[in-house]
Amino acid sequence: MDEPQMLSSFLTYQLYASDMQRSLNRVAAEPLVSREAAYYKANIGNVKTIDDFLGNYQLYSYAMTAYGLEDQIGSKALMKKVLESDLTDSSSFANQLADDRYRTFAAAFHFSADSTSSSSSSSSTTSSSTTPIAQSTQQSDLTTEAYSDWRVRAGQAQAFNASHYVSAIGSVTSLDQFMNDKALYNVALTSVGIDPAITSKDFIRQVLTSNAADGPAAKGDTRYLQLADMLHFNTDGTVPAGALQDAAAANTTVYNYFNAKGLGSTAQAASYQVSYYEQQIGQVKTADDFVNDKRLLGIALTSVGLDPATTSSTFVWQVLTSDPNDPNSVLNKMSTATGADQDRKAQFQALAAAFDFDTQGNAGAGGAQTADAVTKTTDAYLQKYRTATQQADALQTSLFKGMVGGITSVSDFIGNSTVYNYALEAFDLDPKAESMTTIMRVLKSDPSDPKSFARQLGDDRYVRLAAAFNFDSKGKVATERLPQTDAAQLATANRYAALLGDKPSATDLAKAKSETADYKAALYSVATIDDFVSNDTIMNYALKAYGLDQEKLSKDDVKAILTSDLNDPKSFADSKNDKRYVEFASAFSFNTDGTIALDKQQVQTAADVMNTQDLYLQQTMESEAGDDNQGVRLALYFKRKAPDLKNSYEILGDTALLTVVQTALGIPTESSQSNIDLQAKTIDNKLDLSSLKDSKTLDKFINRFLAMYDLNNGSGAAASSPALTLLGGGSSSSGSTGIESLL
């Protein structure tokens, strides 16, 4: 009776390779493999240190097998040094090893510098600390950047109300017209410190047409008297002859409005100051007129570097009326004993020189100032105002950065007025107007959750505030909520860099570095999944890194990928049957509901875990194939590794790859004893590695290997091997197969 003929290596290989995913799924469904995978996924997140990892044999052996290092499972001391290696340091232990598998293994884990009991260990990644903190460095930078522009934004936001008031108040003819004009009403009340949102309009009507302001004034509240004095309505609500306010009075109201809003140092407020000065300085006839007008005096003092808050108006009058030729005049007798005294005297000399008053305080024939002097005063005021504002902002920023590190809870945040005011102003929220209870609830919110309190307010300012700090739902500091962990950012950047090829130009490299920096910076501005898909910098970079930039994906498609449940084969990413989608989804920290997970800084990212499990399945499948036919195992391994080969030395450093190449190309195994450069040259002369990136060419090469393997190993099926048939016929005494023409 005839013996059953064994399947050729080619046919056995085809059983696996014709539908690789089905083959992998079959292996994954095996009870032992399934249990090992479930255990790894459930427990790798609990590992905190290298010693934890090495001490858990089930996790450790699984990972070692996945990365083809099962023969080194017993070498824990070696693997500890590998995991401690800083892969950014070319002299680190893992980088010094000739076998790339060790570097690949080290890159799959992210242990922090203090994750081993050894005091001499170093970090294998650039991951940030797992210690919860109110703000990361990047969040702090974003907050201070927002604060640096808040005056501009706030001033612009109030510019319409201010401009409308100045242009419209003069045309008001009745109290009803004033009360029904929201902008006029709000500006007027706010300018004297009255909150229009909570004040009865009926009471304001009484204040402006009767003596209703006397009641509050008797109790020390003079705000309503100021309002009544500012707007002179008749008792019947009509306006007396002439305008309700002239230009100067309207300007003052608007300036007071900016001050009441905490915006007195904005460019808009400064412009109203300059306008007022230019309008009113020509009306000044005496030094008394000048010093009694606090706005004029303040602008002039600021223009020469003097502080209006600490400078006596009486002394200013004496300086302005000093005879410069009189050695006993107040100005000439000012002390010059110290450097500070000399500076102060120079400032007053500049002030006196800008005006024309005689010793009696009367303005000269050309007025208190010439047109040229007015221009110089206002120009100097604007310059000094900007400098003073910048210095004030720099001080507040320094105080904020110094204090925010000590914040450990929302209560701390609310209780620290410097941090509270700075943060709210940075995000265009008025600390005086906001409810502290509201701010507490905002800070406890998850800004990425559409159902959270911050999102339900329907105001993006609250979402940005919540995203700028790291508090949990109980108000305690938490780890940062980022759309991509530090480790995943590094992995994405490596993918992006790989697109440059082996020898990128200096220009391309510089461009990629700049794009990577922009990408990482943009990630810190993401508070929601909508932010992510709406940011072109992020989308362009990320999709390109994962090879999806040409797929014409819509924003909704990207959302569907990012929120896919990767344990569900029917999820959007899995249903594509394309690992690029799964890799993209696993590279980011979005939950299935679109929220962003808190960064737990685990030793493996979701993408790393998935990649480890995929590699384990492939290794297991290849091992099972090898139990029946070592040629098939070699072929499957070569199919997996060949597309990423960069040079022949990588083949020479991998025994399995070298065996496939030597067998397929007919290179004697004895050649391994020759000079390594000569070996590499031999392979280069016979094989174009870049051609193996093409799947059809790769399949032809593998088929050639399988045919030669069966022939060389005396397989019972070799004589009728389909591979030999496809490649040009059966075996011959000379061993020629006619296969060269296919390569």
C-alpha angles and dihedrals in degrees: 000000000000119000113243107259117241119241113256119250088250094057093043090050091050090055087064104030101043089073106012095173092054090049091051092046090053091053092045090054093057107112097235094046091046092051092048092050093048092049093049094049093046096047111030089080090061093060112105105166140032089247090054089053097046090045094057102074095188093056095037097049091045092055094043090052091048092057095044095254100114091123088062098051090110093053097083095152090056093047092048090058089048092053092046091055121115101225091199088065112079090204095055119119098255092047091052092057115096093218111085091204090079093054091047090050093049091048091056092064131058112202117171123230093263095045094103131060090232112101091210097057122120133205120270092202142027094245118148125244119285090220111117112244133178092235134008120221090258093050090049091051091051091049094050090045089053091047092053089063101034094099090055093048094043093046091050090049091057096038094092094053091047095047092046092051094052093048099040108035093076092059097052110120102174143028091243091057090051095046093049095050102085096196094049092045095048095046094049096048095042091050090066095040100263117137106226092197094066103027122099112247090210090058092049089051089054091047091055096045103034143017094280089126091068092077097060090038091058087059093050099265105124098167094101092049088053090052093049091047091050096050115041109199123168118244090260092054097256125128119249119241110297128024124322087239132005122227095269093049092047090050091051092049091052092046090051088049091057090048092049088053090052089250101112091120096052123113089247092056091046091053090055089050092054091046091052092049093050091048098046109033090077089059093059112108101165141026087249090059089052101047093042091058101078094194095052091044093047093051093049094047091048090050091063095040100260122136111241090203094062103029118098115234089210091057090047089055090052092050094047091051096044119122105236089207094054110090089201096054118121092250096048093047094055112125122260096180095120136029089253091052091050092050092048093050091049090053092052091046089055090049093050091047091055093061138056111219126142123225089272092055098253120141118242125253091270093051133257091305137015119239090253091051091050091053092048091048095050093043091051090046092055091048093048091045091055092047092048091048092050091049091049092049092048090053093049091047091051091050092047095050091047093052105036092070089065094055111109102163144020088256089058089050094051092045096053106078094191094055093038096050094042094049095047093047090048089060095042096257120136109234090203095053102038122094110239089215090058092048091050091053091046092053091050090053128100101236091201092059114088089207095054122112093249093052093044090059088071093221119115092208091071092047091053091048092051091047092052093064136048113229128141126224090275093054097253123129114268139182117283121278106225130166088227130024122234091253093050090048089056092049091050091048090051090053090049091049091050089063089067092068129227098303111031119182120250089249094052091045093051091048092050091049091052092048091049092051090049090048094052092046091050092053090064090059092058114106099155139025088252089059088054098051092041094055109091093194091058097039096048093048098042097044091048092049091055095041095249099112093102096048096089093230118182123222089257090052091053091048089052091052094047093049096044118130099232090200089063114078088202094058118116095255095043094044090063091070087216119117091212090073093048092047091050092049094048092049092070135060103234119133121221090263091055097255121130117246119231111256105255092177093224121185089252130034120225088259091051092051091049092047091049091051092047091051091048090054092049092047090048093048091048091047092051090049089051091056087068102027127006090198091063091049090052091047094051091048092049091049089055098046105032100078090060098048113122103180143002093257089070088058092048090052094054115065094201094051091045091052091054093048095045091048096046095045097039094241110160114245088228088070087077087078092063129088110301094228089053090050091052091049091051091054092045090053092053103035135042102210093196089062090065089071086073108084095215093052090046091051091051091051092049091048088053090051092049092050093049092043092056091044094049094044097048096242112188088230096049096096091058097031112151088216091060090047092051091045097053114294144308129317124291137194090257093051092234112148103173090239100129093083091064095062 
